[in-house]
Amino acid sequence: MLKLLQEGGLPVWFVLLFGLITLAGAVAYAIKPDERRLGLVRGMSLATLFATLSSTAANLGMVFHAMAGVDARHPSLNVLTKDDGVLMLMLGLGESMSTSILGFALLALASLFYAVGVSRQPTA
């Protein structure tokens, strides 16, 4: 978990925040199903999904930008001129996936509790 937070950079904190709110709302809905909680879970699930997608895109963009050799912090880093450029690219792409791993794992857990809440909801 700590490795995901470290590799995801700043964007992963938004995924974590929205994901934990989603998960807490889903647990509350599973314990006591009602429409108000259901709205929170649905809305926060969308927020978590879009935060996950945008964070992954931001991380991928940073990797591509850096590996093109135009990053001011690492001007010598270029996938074509470095001997280990392809390795660096693969490591960067792997790190970029940490936001997706965390976000989709939190959404999967929230969906599980959502399903429990739906099954416990009284039929009309």
Secondary structure, DSSP 8 states (H G I E B T S, - for coil): -HHHHHHH-THHHHHHHHHHHHHHHHHHHHHS--HHHHHHHHHHHHHHHHHHHHHHHHHHHHHHHHHTT--TT-TT--TTTSTTHHHHHHHHHHHHTHHHHHHHHHHHHHHHHHHHHHHHS---
